[in-house]
Amino acid sequence: DWMMVIQEMVKSGSRVKKGEAVAEFDRQYMLQRLDDYKASVTQAEASFRTLRANMDVTHKGYEQSVRTIKGDLDKARLDLKTIPVQSAITSEILRLAAEEAEARHKEVVGEARYVAVIEKSQMRNAEIELQQARTELKRVEGNIDKMVVKSPIDGIAVVQPIIRGSEFTTIEAGDQLWPGQLFMKVVDPDSMIVNARVNQVDVEKMRIGARARIRFDAYPGLELPGRVY
């Protein structure tokens, strides 16, 4: 349902200032969505912090494992230096222990590299999800702001007409409008354009730039100065 309901608006003929709110559409649904998106951002931020904390623990655990196994490997290498004074059986045991320590060290270092790649990927995904949530929140906040219409200039608010049932009347609070439908103009009364029709007999008497006096049937006592364009 793309119809929008005007909740409040200034009266036609009211003087308004630049930046002043002249109309507000019903924003209840959008405000409810705003709460949902705020909750989504809060949850995404909490998930991001939890993921980073868990990764820190995992990373430190692998660092500790690498240090421990490196210590075992260094000890095994030192023990190999004692082979000349050891028996054949002891020497073989020391060689096997050194080979096992070397293999274990390579295995843990390799796992640590894969863990780093996985951590980087998970962090990037979490950052994208968090950014998306923040972007959606910002978009909803922008839509809510757009539903409060503000005057672009100082001037007079002129509410536009609408057909309500069989009557021709002006738009008012409670009416539903389609997006893009003109419902109000803010005009600058200090400089206005009058579109007038002239009889072809009188056209020869008119010149661009000529001075004019403008009178209106609806306001018999009003006369405004003008110039022909």
N, C-alpha and C positions, 0 to 999 in steps of 0.2 A: 504494500500500500504506500504509494509515493505521495499521497496527499499530505499537506502540512497544515496544521491548524494554528491560526494566529491567536495567541493567548492574551497579549496586551499590545496596544498601539496608541500613539498620540492622536488627538482629534485633528481633523482636517482644518487647516488654517492656523495651526499652532506654530509659533516661532520656535525654532530649534537651533542649537549651537552645534558646531562641528564636533563630531565625536560623541554626541549625545544619543542615547538609545531611543529610537523612534518606534520600534516594533520588536516583539519577542514571540517566537514560535514555541509551541509546546515542546519542551525538552525532556519530559519525564522519562521517556524510553531511553534517550541518549544518556541521561544521568545515571540510569540503572546500568547501562552498558559501561559507563565510565568506572563505576565501582567494580564491575567484573574485570575490566582490564587492569585496574590498579592492583587487584588481588592477583592477577596473572603475573604482573611485573614483580610483585613482592615474592611470589612463589618461585619465579625464575631466578631472582637474585639469591634467594635462600638456597636453591638447588645448585647454583653456580658456586656459592661459597662452600657448600658441603662437598661438592665434587673436588674443588681445589684443595680443601683440607684433607680429604681422603687420598688424593694424589700425592700430597706432601708426605703423608704417613707412608704410603707405598714406596715413594721414591727414597725416603730415608731408610726404609727397611732394606731395599736393594743395595743402597750404599753401604749399610752395615754388613750385609752378606758379602759384598765384594771385598770389603776390608778384612773380614774374618777369613775368607778363603784365600785372599792374598797373603795373609799372615801364615796360613797353613802351607801355602806354596813356598814362601820364603824359608820356612823351617825345614820343609822337605829338601830344598836345594842345599841348605846348610848341612843337612844330615848326609847328603850324597858325598860331601867332601870328606866324610869319615870312612868311606868305603875301604880305602887302602889298609885300614887298621881293624876292619871288621871281618867276621867270618863270612863264608860264601852265602850261607842262609840269610844272615842278617843283611848282607849287601843286597841280595835279591829282594828282600822285604823293603829295604829303603828305596830301591829303584821302582818297585811297584807303587809304593806310597807317593813317590814324586810324580810318576805318570798319572796317577789318580788325581793328585792335587792339581796338576797342570790341566787335565781334562775338565775338572770341576770348575776351575777358574775361567776357562774359555766359555764353558756353558753359561755360567752366571753373568759374565760380561756380555755375552750375546743376548741373553734374556733381558738384561738391563737396557740394551739398545732398543729392542722391540717394545719394551714397556714405555720407553721415552716417546717412541713414535705413536703408540696407542694413546698415551696421555695427551700428546699434542693434538691428536685428532679429536679426542673427547672434549678437550677444552675449547677447541674451535667450534664444535657443534653446540656446546653450551653457550658460547659467546654469541653465535648466530641466533639461537633461540631467545636469548635475553634481549638482543638488539631488536628482533622482530616484535617481541612483546612491548618494548619501549616505543617502537615505531607505531604500533597499533594504538597504544595509549595516547601518543601525541596526536595521531590522526583523529581520534574520537574527541580529544580536547579541542582540536581545531574546528571540528564539526559543531561542537556545542557553542563555541564562540560565534560561529557563523549564523547560528539560529537567533542571535541577538543582533538585530540590524541597527547600525549606527549611521548618523547623518554624515555625509562626506563634506558638507559645507554649512556655513551659517545660512539660514533661510526660513522659508515657510513650508510646512508639510502640506502636501496636497494629496488626499486619499483618492484613489482611482475608483471609478464606478464598476458595478457588477450587476448581473441579472440574478435576482433572488426570487425564484418562483416565476411569477409573471410581472414582477416589479423591477424597475431600474433604479438601483440605490447604490450607496457607497459601501465599500468593504469595511467591515468592522470586526472587533474581537469575536472569536468563535467561528469565523468563516474558514473554510478549507480552500487552500490554493494549490495549484500545480507548480512544481519547480519551474522557475523562469517566468512565472506570471507576474506582470507589473501590478503592484498593489499600491504604490505610493511614489510620489515625486517630491523632491526637496528643491524648491525654486528660489533663486536669488531675486527678490523684488526690486533691487536697485538696477537691474539690467534685464529686461524681458523682450522677447520677440513676439510680435503680433502677426499672425498669418491672416491676411485680408484679401478678399476678392474685389476686383475693380471692374466696373463696367467698361466694355471695350470702347465706348464713346469717350470715356474720360482718360483712357490710357495715354493719349497724345499730350495731355496736360502734365503727366508725371515725369520726373527726372530723378535719376539716381543721386542721392545725397540731399534731395529737397527736404525741407522741414515739413513736419506734419503735426496735426493735432488729432489725438485718438480719443474717441468717445464710445461708450458702451450703452446699449439699450437697457441692460439690467441695472446700470448705475447712471441715471440721467445727469446727476450733478458732478460726475467725475470726468475730468479732461486731462489727458497726459500728453507731454511733448514727445515727439519722435522724429525719426529721420528715415527716409526711404532707402531701402537696400535692395 
